[in-house]
């Protein structure tokens, strides 16, 4: 197994002490003005990759000053750098919220350069969350702006990131094409930072293809550049990559030496995704050396960290290596469990639908580019046509035949316009069948729909107990039909209560009330829907038992809190939501009991006057401490 170790491009400065001194001196002269805010932003940008604490301190100072003087660009810049630091620390939900704030402000003030930067950074987060189509959509949107404004440097970043998506999807031809295009711009501009990242990522492709000599050559080129510009995160990445090639060639001692050096730097600068990758490779080396205990420690540490930050590709890789390790030790039950988890995460990342969406996005971008290039030509043709029509009108009383031509042209024109109207009406109807009216209107007006913060949303998760064991006893058709029967009923029930379906994940079903249009009834709506789902399942289970068939018993968990919601996908738009409230709802489900509806104390306080509930203890939730839980017994 080879992990695709790639660098994603952010937009920043190298750490030049002369620049730091210059900016610091500016702050002595300019105290509370836009010059000072810009200086604080640039200082934050310098430190954000190498010293998170300093970078965040300068960003907070920039935010505070910009808010006090009403400098919107400075506010957006501060949020942007906070988002970048959150990204590097693996805090993806917080990063998404911060970059969304920056993006919205930049759109409001018409900062095209800033908009492109925010699109790029949002794409980075979606990429690390494994949502490649959404990441590609943002990268292409950023690329389009940078091409229009002639910003070559940022265009090279966009090409690098677009190539990284294709690398993950194993479309190496497209990846290399974009890496080389980015590299060409870097050479022209003398941009060593992005140049090193391109060489690194090209090396990753060669490693995936088993061409270790070429991979080592690219990795060492990247390493030398990163040393020259003093880029700690890049140096660590290069040491790790060099170590992996040494591992593949059987030089285990040198491999471990470089991998441990990389992990020390990554731990120091809090590069969590880089540290996890190093831990996985260290585990691989130990497996090859048959040091199974050390391998298990390293891989489990990596798995724990990858789950904390939600990096799906790394979770997948940890499970894959643990499955191999346990198999070698004869621990087949643990091996099978990890292999199943690996398959689930692998399929969620690398599937035909995801690839089709990425291809569709690229095709759409190419089409729009061609459309833009022909727009001016078409406008000239329209102007010529208009002049010709005027000439024909002047001569119509003299040339009867000419009049007939004009009349015919007019009929054709009107007919075509009517067809366009009909087509537009049909497309509007289709969009309304896919999305809520408010979101569809936003898409039609702006061509996109912004991510939004909702202060109160009630999220529900359902899950079937013992799904894996029971599914092994059913034929594929029986399994699919049974899940379809249940989920179809759930869909009908939640629609009745104005609850939005978010997604299904295997045998889990997720929905939420209070979006896309905020309302105060969502806790009651979701609990009522849960009760009806519970009743349906009880009746459905009884019918299957009477027929002697296997049954799925359900757990339901509910929590109310703030979330960020946005559109995910290209061909079939759908909502997805992020935030601690989502994680707590999932915790309510996993901590519940079969056949019961388990709600958090937050939801309980909102609905206690309408439903009878039973207190049933506390559960520990990440970042939230202990949370009280209640079973919903029924309607009062």
N, C-alpha and C positions, 0 to 999 in steps of 0.2 A: 504494500500500500504506500502510495506517495501522496502526501498532502500538498495541495497547490498553495505554496507560500507566496502570496503576492502582496505588493504594496499598493495601497489606495492613495490617490493624490489629494492632498489638501493644498490650500493656497497660502503661502507664508514666506517668511524671510529666513535667511541663514543667520546664525548667531555671530554677528560682527560687533566686537567690543567698541569699535569707533562709533558705530551707529547707535549702540546703547548709550554711550557717553553723550552723543549729540542730542538724542531724544531726552535724556535726563536733564541736560542743560536747558532745553526748550521749556521744560516744566518749571524751572526756576524763574524764567521770564514770563511765561504765560500761566496764570494761575487758574482762572475760571472762564475759559473761552474754548472755541472749537479747535484751536491749535493744540491746546492742552489735551483735549479729548482725543484728538487724532494721535498725539504722541503716546498717550496711555494705551490706545488700541495697538499701535505698532509695537510697543514694548511687550504687550500681552501676546502678540503674534510671534515675536521672537522667541519667547519662553514657552509657548503652549505645548511644544512637542518634547522639550528636554527638561523642563522644570514646571510640572503641573501647578504646584502651589504658587509660584511666582506669576505664572501665566494667568491663573484665576484671580490672583490679587489685583493685578493690573486691569483685568477685564471688569472686575467689580468696581474699581475706582473710575474706570471709563463710563460704566453704566450710571453710577451715582452722579458724576459731573454732568453727563449728557442729559439726564433727566432733570437736573436742577436748572439747566440753561435752555431746555426744550430743543435739544439737538438730536433729531430723530435718527439721522444717519449714524451718529455715535452710539445711540441706544441699540440699533440693529447690529452694529459692529461688535459691541460688547456681547450681545446674545450669541452672535456667530462664534466668537472665540470660546465662550463657555460651552457651546455645543460641541466644538472640536475637542475640547479637553474631556468632556463627557464621553465622546466617541472613543478616544484613546484609552479611557479608563474602563470601557466596556459597559457604561451606563447608557444603554441605547434608548430607553424610553425617555429619560430626561433629555438626552441629546436631541431626540426627535422633537420634543416640545420646544427646546431652545432655538433650534434651527427654523422651526415653523414660525416662531415669533419674529426672528430676524427676516425671514422671507416675506411675511405679511407687511412689515414696516417698509421694507425695500420696494415692494410693489406699490405701496401707498405713495411713496415719494418719487417713484419712477427711476430708481437707481438700477439701471440695466446691468452694470458690472456686478453690483451686489446681488441682484436676483440670480444671475448665473452662478455666483459662488454658493448661494444658499441651495440652489437646485443640485449642484454637485455634492454638497455636504449631506443633503437629505438622501441622495442616491447612495452615498457611502454607508449610511446607517441601514437602509433597506437591504443593501448587499450583505452586510454582516448578519442581518436577521434572516438571510436566505431567500428574500423576496426579490429574485433576480429581474423579473419583468418590470417591477415597480422601480428598481434601481436603474435599469436601462432607460426607462421612460424619462427619469429625471436627468440622467447624463446626456441624453440626446437633446432634451430641451435646453440644457445649459450650452451644449455644443452649438446649437442653432443661434443662440444669442451671441456667443463669442465669435462665430463666423460673420454675423451681421455687423458687429462692432469692430471687427478686425483685430481682436485680442488674441494674438498668436500664443502667448504664454499659457493663458488659461485654456485655449483650445487644445494644447498639448496635454494638459491635465485631463480634460474630458476624454480625449482619445485613449489615454492610458487606462482610465477607469472603464471605458466601454470595452476595451480589450480584456480587462480582468474578468468581466462578466462572461465573455466568450471562453476564457480559459477555464472557469469553473464549469461551464457547460460542455467542455471538451470540444469546442469548435475552434481547433487550433489554427486553422487557416485564417479565419476572420480575426482571431486574437493577434497573430503575428502581423497581419496587415495593419491593424490599428496601432500596435506597439511601434512598428517601424515608422509609421506616419508621425507618431508622437516624437520618436527619437530624432527624426529629420528636423522637426521644429526646434527641439532642444539644442541640437548641434548649431543651428542657425543663430539661436539666441544666446548660446553659452549658458544654458540653464542646467547646471551640474546636478542639482537636487533631483529633478524629474528624469534627467538622463540616467542617473544611477538606478532609479526605480524601474525604468524601462529595461535596462540590462538585467536587473534582478528578476523581473517577471518573464523575460525571454528565457532566462536560465531555468525557471520553473517549468516552462513548456518542454524544454529539452530533457529535463529530469523526468517528466511524465512520460516522454517518448523513449526513455532508456538511453539517451545519448549523453552519458555522464561527462565525457570529456568537454563537449560543447557547453554543458550546463556549468561545469566548474569554471570554464573560461569566462562565461557571462557573470557568474557569481563573484569571481575575483575582481573583475572590472568594476562591478558595483561597489565592492568592499573598498577598493582603493579610492574611488571618488568620495565615498562616505567618510573615510578617514580624513581626507583633505578638507572637507567642509565641516568636519566635527559634528556629525549627525548620529547621536547615540542610538536612537531607535533603529536607524538604518544599519549601523555597525553591528548591532545585535542580530538583526535579521540576516545579514550577510554571513556572520559567524555560524549561525544556525544552519543556513543553507549549505555552506561549505562542509559543515559537520555531517549533514545528511548524505552528501556525495561520498564522503570518506566511509560512512556506514555502508553504503551500497557497494563500495569497493572492498569491504572487509577490514578496513583499518579502524577497528573499534576504539582503541585507546585515544587516537587523535580525534575521532568523532566525538567521544564523550568530553574530551578537553574543550573543544570548541562549543559544544552544546551547553555545557555547564557555564562557560564564559558568557554565552548569549543569555542564558536564563538569569544570571546574576544582574546583568544590565537591565533586562526586562523587568525584573522584580523591583529594582531600584527606581526605575522611571515609571513604574505601575503600568507597563504595557501588558495588560492581561491576556489579550488574544495571542500576542507573541510568546508570552510565557507558557501558555497552554500548549502551543505548537511545539516548543522546545521540550516540554515534559513528555509529549507523545513520542517524539523522536528518541528521547532518552529511554523511554520504556521499550521502544523497538530494539535499541542496541542491547539492552539488558536481556530481552527475549532471545536475541541471536547468541548472546553469551551464556544462555541458560541460567541467568540469575533472575529466577522467576519472582522471588519475594520483592527485590528491588524494582522490578518491572511493574508489579501490581501496585506498589506504593506510588510510583510516578504517574501511572495511568489513571488511578483513582483520584489523585490530586488534580490532574488535568480535567477529568470528567466533572468533578465538583465545581471547579472554577468555570468551566464552559457552560454549565447549567446556570450558574449565578449570573452570567452576562448574557445568556440566551443565544450564543453563537452556534447555530444549528450545524454548520459544516464541521465544527470541531467536536460537538457532541457526538455526531455520527462517527468521526474518526476514533474517538476514545472507545466507543462501544465496539467498533470493528477490531481494534487491537486487544481489548479485554477478551473478546470472543476467542481470538487466536490463542491468547495466553492460557485461558482456562481449558481450552481443548488440549493443549500440550500437557497440561497438568492432570488431565483425566477428570476435570471438574465439568462434566458435560452439561449438567442442568444449568449452571451459571453461564457456560459458554453459549448454550442455546438462547437463554434469556437476553444476553448481550447482542447476539447475532440478530435476533428479532428486532431489537431496538435499533440496531444499525440499519436494517433494511427499511424500517419506517422512516428514519431521518434521511436516508439516502434517496428514497423514492420521493420524499417531499421536496428535495432539492433538485434532483435530476430526473425530471419526468417530461413526457412528450408535450403535455399541455404548457408547461413552463417554457420549454424550448420554442414551441409554436408562438407563444406570446412574444418572446424576445425577437423572433424572426419577423413577426408582424409589426412590431415596433420599429425595427430597422427599415423594413419596407415602407412603412408609413413615413418615416423620416426622409428616406430617399425620394419618395413621391412628392412630399411637401417641398423638398429642395428643388426638384425639377419644376414644380408648380410655381415657386417663387421666381425661378429664372425665366419662365415663359410669361409671367404676368405682365411685364413691361411691354413685351412684344405684342401680346394680345390687346393691351390698351391702345397701342399705336394702330393696330388693325381696326379696332372699334372706332377710333377717331377718323380713319380713312373711310370706313363704311358710312359713318355719319355724314361726311362731306358728300359722298357719292349719292346718298339718299336725298340730301338737299338739292343737289344738281338735278336729280331725276324729277323731283317735285316741280322745279322751275320749268322743266321742259315737257311736263306731262300733257299740257294742252296741245303741244305741237306734235309730239311723238306718242301716238296711241300705244304702239308696241312697247315703248319704254314704260308707260304707265302700268301696263299689264305686268311687266317684270317686277316693278316696285310693289304692286298689289300682291303678287305671288310671294315676294320676299316677306312682306308684312304678315301674311297669313302663316307662313312657316315660322316666323319669329314668335308670333303670338302662341302658336301651337306648342312650340318648344318651351316658352315661358310657363304655359299651363302644366306641361309635363314636369317641369322643375318644381312647381308649386305642389303638385300631387306627390312627387317624390319626397319633398321636404315634410309634407304632412305625415306621410308614412313613417319616415325616420323619426319624427317627433313622437308618434304613437309607440314605436318600438322602444325608444329611450324611456318613455314613461312606464313601459312594461318591465323595464330592467331596474330603474332607479326611482326613488321617491320624487315627487314633482319638484320640490325645492332644490334638490341636488341636480336634477335634470335641467332646470332653468339656469342654474349657475354654470353648468357645463356648456349650455347653448350660448350663454351670454359671454363667458370668458374663455371658453375652450378648455377649462380645467375646473376642478373643485378643490378648494383649500381644505387642509386638515383643520379641524376645529376642536376646541376644548369645551367639554360639557361638565358642569359642576356636579350634577346629580344624575347618574345613570345606574340602573339596576341590571346587573349581569347575572345570567343563569347558565350553569353548566349541568349537563346530565351525562351519566356514564353507566355502562352495563357491567355488573359484577361478573367476574370470571369469564369475560368475553373470549379471551384467548383459548381457555380450556374447552369451552362449549363450542367455539367455532371449529375446532379440530374434529368434532363429532358430526358436523353438518357438511353437506356437499356445497360447493361454491354457489350454486344456484339457490339453494335453501338459505344460505347465509345472506346473500345479497337481497333476496326477497324479504327476509325477516327484517333486516335493517331498513329497507325501503318502506315497508309497512309501518314501522314505528315512526320513522322520520317524516313520512308523509302526514301522519296523524299529528305529529308535533307542529309541522308547518301550518296546518289548518287551525290548530288551537291558538298558536301565538298570533296569527293574523287577526283572529277574532278579538284579541286583547291589545291590538296596536303595538305589538312587540316585534322588533326587527331581528330577523335571523342573521347571524354573523357568519358562521361556517360550521362544518362538521369536520372532525379530525378522527378518522377511523370510526370507532363506536361512540365517540363523544359528540355532543350536540351543544352548540353555544348560541345564545341569543341575548338581546338586551333591550330594555325599555328606556325611553327618555331621549331617544335620538332617531333619526337625524333632526327632528324638531323637539326641542326641550319641552318637557311638561312636568307637572308635579304629581301626576297620578302613576308614574312608572313603578314605584314599589308595589302598589296594589295590583297593577296590571300583571306584573311578572309573577307575583305570588299566586294570583288567581289562575294564571296560565299553568303554573307548576302543579297546582291542585288538580286541574283538569287532566294534565299529562299523567299524574299519579293515578287518577281514576281510570284513564284509558289503559294504562299498563296493567293495573290489577285485573281488569276485565279480560285483557288480551292474554295475560298469563294463565288465567283460569281456563280459557278456551283451549289453549295449547296443551295444558295439563290433561284436560279431558280427552284429548286426542293422543296422549302419550308422547308428546313432542318435548324437545328441550326448550327451556324458557330462559329469557334474559331478564334478570331483576335489575331495577334501576336505582341509582342514587342521584339526588338532586341537590345542588348547592347554589345559594343566592347571596349576593352582597351588593350594597349600594355605595357609590362613591364617584369621584371625578375620573374622567377618562379623556384621552385624545382619540378622535375618530377621523378616518379619512378613507378615500376611495382607493381600492387595490385592484389591479387588473387592467386589461386593455380591451379584450373582446367581450368579456362578460363582467361588467363593473360590479363590485361588491364592497360592502363596508368591512373594515377591520378596526379594532379598537385596542388601545394600549394603556397601561397604567397599573399602579398597585391594586386598584379596585378589581381589575380583571384577575390578577394573581390571587387575591383573597377569595374571590368567587370560586376559583378552581380549588382553593384550599378547603372551602366549605363543602364542595362536592366530595373531595377525597377523604375528608374527615367525617362524612356522614354515614348513615346506615342504610341498608337496602330497604327500599319501599318508603323512605322518609324524605321529607323536605327539610334540609338543614340551612338555616339562615344566620347571618352575622348579627351582632348586637346593633349595628348601625341600621340594618334593615328592620330589625325587630322594633326599635324605637319609633320608626316611621309607620309601622302597620299594626302595632300591638292593640290598638282600639278596634280593629276590624277583624282580627284573626286570633283564635286561641292558640297559644304556644306553650311549650314546655322547655324550661332551662335545662341544658344538658352538658354544661362544662365549658372549658376553655380549650383553645388550640393556639399553638405558637405559629405566627405568620412572619415571614421574612420582612425585616425592616419595620415591623409594626408591633412586635412583642406579642403578648397573649391577648386573644380576642374571645369574648363570650359568644357562645353559640346557642341557638334555640331550634327545636323541632316545631314545624307548623302542624297543628292538629286539625284545624278546620276553620270555617268561617263562623264568626260570632253571630 
